[in-house]
Each structure stands twice: as structure tokens, then as C-alpha cells.
């Protein structure tokens, strides 16, 4: 699969799945070093094993990884809407170690733009996928990617993207302004005809919208207690992540690095939260 705007397939070649034994051995080695969370990374991570019939699917790999003693959290990214199977969603839902956080880019909310991007799905397909994810994984957080100013994108087409984002209310939207990547199909065959000023305007509109959405979503955490895996200390506060990948800051003089501890959320913003450790 190659999107018209993406250079990665040309730079890295065809997809190649790592042997599952290598992944499992590396995960065990990391756990012995004190690691509690790993992330499986792939350009289209859901396609793991498709090139090697003898390998497990991504769902099967998650099952094997979840059996590693001492490994507490597993994440994966990035997914593609066309490859997110029912098997994968069921596996995420039933494995406590696999975090309820899905990164699945939409890129645009207009069908013609999606076709020009060679994404292989429609806006309605993406709506249905989000509904399926939420139905299968209660409390899930969903992150997406969006490109504004793709060649030929009209104001009306951009508004379809704006309206889709407003409708779906996703936890995170990674936004980008289109820029030409030499060697891609878009660079060779499409005119970059949306001005930089217009790209910036559209970017800021989506940014403002997503800030409101994230603020509303995160307010639901206020007063709740959630487990946080602490990563590092930034000035006086420890920084960590919830299962849904929310960024949380806690003041503590203790060394919290690598610990998973209950935190009561006392303040929420669009991009992070603040809380207090819950003592037994």
C-alpha cells in the first residue's frame, strides 16, 4: 500500500515482518532491564504477518507478548482503517495488558480527497470503524492524523474534514499541512495549488476545534482515579501516561520512574492532566 503523499515506501521498500521470536526475545530482554511498557511500531502495523503466512497476525503476536511475565503494558501503532480486523479489536478488548488506545489516521474527511490520496476507504467507512472500535473497547481513546491543503483540496472539501472531526470527537488529532515530498505520486502528478496561507488557516481551524474536543473529553477524568506509568521527572513533577495515553503530571519527592501507581486527577486541560498519588 502506498499513499500518494508518502515517501516511506519508496525509501524503505516493501513491508517486511520481523520474526516473532525476535520480537518476543527483545521484549523479554527489555523486561529484564526493568521496562514495563513496549510499543509495536509499523508503517501499517495491522499488516504484521501478511507477508509471511507462517507468522502470527498482529492479534496473535499481542497474545504471545501478553504472556511475558513482568511486561505490564503493550501498545501498537500506526494502524490503517482498511486493516483493522474484528480479530484485532476483540484481542485488544480482552487482553488487559494491551492498552485501550488506538491510533488510526483518517487523513481527510472528503471522499474525493481520500481517493486522490489513495487511502482506499471513504469518510463513511471511517465513521463505521470508529463506531466499531468504541463498541468493542469501552473507554477507548482514539488518535488520528489529518493533512490539510492536499493538492486540489477545495474549501468545501476541507469543511467535510472539519465536520467529520467535529462529529467523531476523537481524543487526539495530529495535524499537518501538506508539503511536497519529491518522488511521491502527489509530487509527480499533482499541483500543490493550495497556498501556504490557506493551509495555515485550515490548520488553525482544526487545531482550535480539536482543542475544544480534547478539553471536553479530558474533563471526564476529573475526580477519577487511574493507573499511571511514570516515565521521568520534569522540574518538580513526574510525568506519566494513563492506559488511554493521557499525559499526567504529579508532584512527588519519591522516585516514581517505572512505577504504575493510582492517581486521582485534580485538573484537566486539552493536552495534559494533573493529579495526586493515591496512598493506601
C-alpha positions in Angstrom: 0.0 0.0 0.0 1.3 3.4 -0.9 -0.5 6.7 -0.3 0.2 9.3 -2.9 1.7 11.8 -0.4 4.0 9.3 1.4 7.7 8.8 0.6 8.3 6.0 3.1 7.5 3.0 0.8 10.0 4.4 -1.8 12.7 4.8 0.9 12.2 1.6 2.8 10.9 -0.8 0.2 8.2 -3.4 0.7 6.9 -4.3 4.1 8.9 -6.9 6.0 7.6 -8.5 9.2 10.2 -9.2 11.9 10.3 -12.8 13.1 8.0 -13.2 16.1 10.8 -15.0 18.0 13.0 -11.9 17.6 10.2 -9.6 18.9 9.5 -11.8 21.9 13.1 -12.2 22.8 13.7 -8.4 22.6 10.6 -7.8 24.8 11.8 -10.3 27.4 15.3 -8.7 27.4 13.7 -5.3 27.9 11.6 -6.6 30.8 14.7 -7.9 32.4 16.2 -4.4 32.2 13.1 -3.0 34.0 10.9 -2.0 31.1 7.2 -2.3 31.8 5.7 -1.0 28.5 6.5 -1.6 24.9 5.1 -0.2 21.6 5.0 -2.3 18.4 5.8 0.1 15.6 5.0 -0.4 11.9 4.1 1.8 8.9 0.8 -0.3 8.8 1.2 -2.3 11.9 -2.0 -4.2 11.4 -0.4 -5.9 8.3 2.1 -7.7 10.5 2.5 -11.3 9.3 0.7 -10.7 6.0 3.9 -11.2 4.0 4.8 -14.4 6.0 2.0 -16.9 6.3 3.9 -18.8 8.9 3.9 -15.8 11.2 1.0 -15.0 13.6 -1.2 -12.0 12.9 -0.8 -8.8 14.9 -3.5 -10.1 17.2 -1.6 -13.4 17.7 1.6 -11.5 18.4 -0.2 -9.4 21.1 -1.4 -12.6 22.7 2.1 -14.0 22.9 3.6 -10.8 24.2 0.9 -10.6 26.9 2.1 -13.9 28.3 5.5 -12.4 29.2 5.7 -12.0 33.0 6.7 -8.5 34.1 5.5 -6.9 30.9 2.6 -4.7 32.0 1.6 -2.6 29.0 1.6 -3.1 25.3 0.7 -0.6 22.6 0.9 -0.6 18.8 0.9 2.0 16.0 0.2 3.0 13.4 -3.0 1.3 12.1 -4.7 1.7 8.7 -8.5 1.7 8.6 -8.6 -1.0 5.9 -6.6 -3.4 8.0 -8.2 -3.1 11.5 -9.8 -6.5 11.8 -12.5 -7.8 14.2 -9.9 -10.2 15.5 -7.6 -7.4 16.4 -10.3 -5.4 18.1 -11.5 -8.4 20.1 -7.9 -9.1 21.2 -7.4 -5.6 22.4 -10.7 -5.7 24.3 -9.9 -8.9 26.1 -6.2 -8.6 26.9 -5.7 -6.4 30.0 -2.1 -5.7 29.1 -3.0 -4.2 25.7 -3.8 -0.6 26.3 -7.2 0.8 25.2 -5.6 3.4 22.8 -5.9 3.2 19.0 -4.0 5.3 16.5 -5.8 5.1 13.2 -5.3 8.1 10.7 -8.2 9.4 8.7 -6.0 12.0 6.8 -9.1 13.7 5.3 -12.9 13.7 5.6 -13.7 14.2 2.0 -14.1 11.2 -0.3 -12.6 12.7 -3.4 -9.5 13.9 -1.4 -9.2 10.4 0.2 -9.3 8.9 -3.3 -6.6 11.3 -4.5 -4.6 10.3 -1.5 -5.1 6.6 -2.5 -6.3 5.8 1.0 -8.8 3.1 -0.1 -11.8 4.0 2.1 -14.5 6.7 2.4 -15.4 9.0 5.2 -18.4 6.8 5.9 -16.1 3.8 6.2 -14.0 5.6 8.8 -17.2 6.6 10.7 -18.2 3.0 10.9 -14.7 1.9 12.0 -14.7 4.4 14.9 -18.2 3.1 15.9 -16.9 -0.5 15.9 -13.8 0.4 17.9 -15.9 2.2 20.5 -18.4 -0.6 20.7 -15.7 -3.3 21.2 -13.4 -1.4 23.5 -15.2 0.5 26.2 -13.4 3.7 27.3 -11.0 3.5 24.4 -9.1 6.6 23.3 -8.6 7.2 19.6 -6.0 9.3 17.9 -6.0 10.3 14.2 -3.8 12.1 11.6 -5.1 14.8 9.3 -3.4 16.6 6.4 -4.8 19.9 5.3 -4.2 21.6 2.0 -3.7 18.4 -0.1 -3.4 19.3 -3.8 -6.8 20.3 -5.2 -8.5 20.4 -1.8 -11.3 23.0 -2.0 -12.9 24.9 0.8 -15.9 22.7 0.7 -13.8 19.5 0.8 -11.9 20.9 3.8 -15.2 21.6 5.6 -16.1 17.9 5.2 -12.9 17.1 7.1 -13.8 19.8 9.7 -17.3 18.4 10.1 -16.1 14.8 10.4 -13.6 15.8 13.2 -16.4 17.7 15.0 -18.7 14.7 14.7 -16.4 12.0 15.8 -14.8 13.8 18.8 -11.6 11.9 18.8 -9.1 12.2 21.7 -6.1 13.3 19.6 -5.7 14.7 16.1 -2.2 15.0 14.8 -2.4 17.8 12.2 -0.1 18.6 9.3 0.0 21.0 6.4 0.6 19.3 3.1 4.1 19.6 1.8 5.5 18.1 -1.4 7.8 15.0 -1.0 9.9 14.7 -4.1 9.4 11.2 -5.7 5.9 10.7 -4.5 2.9 10.3 -6.8 1.5 13.5 -5.5 4.7 15.4 -6.3 4.9 14.0 -9.8 1.2 14.2 -10.8 -0.5 16.8 -8.7 -0.1 20.6 -8.4 0.5 21.9 -4.9 -2.1 24.6 -5.5 -3.3 25.4 -2.0 -1.4 28.5 -0.8 0.6 28.3 2.4 -1.6 31.0 3.9 -4.7 28.9 3.3 -3.0 25.7 4.6 -2.2 27.6 7.8 -5.7 28.9 8.1 -7.2 25.4 7.8 -4.7 24.0 10.2 -5.6 26.6 12.8 -9.3 25.9 12.4 -8.8 22.2 13.0 -6.4 22.9 15.9 -8.9 25.2 17.6 -11.6 22.6 17.1 -9.5 19.7 18.4 -8.5 21.8 21.5 -12.2 22.2 22.4 -12.9 18.5 21.8 -9.9 17.3 23.9 -10.8 19.7 26.7 -14.3 18.2 26.8 -13.1 14.6 26.7 -10.4 15.1 29.3 -12.8 16.8 31.8 -14.5 13.4 32.2 -11.3 12.3 34.0 -11.6 15.0 36.7 -12.0 13.4 40.1 -11.4 9.9 38.7 -8.5 7.6 39.8 -6.5 6.0 37.1 -3.2 4.0 36.9 -0.3 6.0 35.6 3.0 4.6 34.4 5.7 7.2 35.3 8.5 7.9 32.9 10.6 10.9 34.0 10.7 13.9 36.3 10.3 17.3 34.6 11.3 20.1 37.1 9.2 19.3 40.2 6.7 17.0 38.6 6.8 13.4 37.5 5.4 12.7 34.0 3.4 9.6 33.2 0.7 8.0 31.0 -2.7 6.5 31.6 -3.8 3.4 29.8 -5.6 5.7 27.3 -2.3 7.5 26.7 -3.3 10.7 28.6 -0.3 12.7 29.8 -0.4 13.2 33.6 1.8 15.2 35.9 2.2 14.5 39.7 4.3 16.3 42.3 6.4 13.9 44.4 9.8 13.8 46.0 9.9 10.0 45.7 11.5 8.2 42.7 8.5 7.2 40.6 10.3 6.1 37.5 8.9 2.9 36.0 6.2 2.5 38.6 2.5 2.1 37.9 0.6 3.9 40.6 -3.0 5.1 41.1 -3.5 8.8 40.6 -6.6 10.9 41.3 -7.0 13.6 38.7 -7.4 17.1 40.1 -7.0 19.2 36.9 -7.5 18.6 33.2 -6.6 20.5 30.1 -6.7 19.7 26.4 -3.2 18.2 26.3 -2.4 17.0 29.9 -3.7 16.5 33.4 -2.5 17.0 36.9 -3.2 14.6 39.8 -2.2 13.3 43.2 -0.9 9.9 44.2 -3.5 7.8 46.0 -2.0 6.4 49.1 -3.3 3.1 50.5 
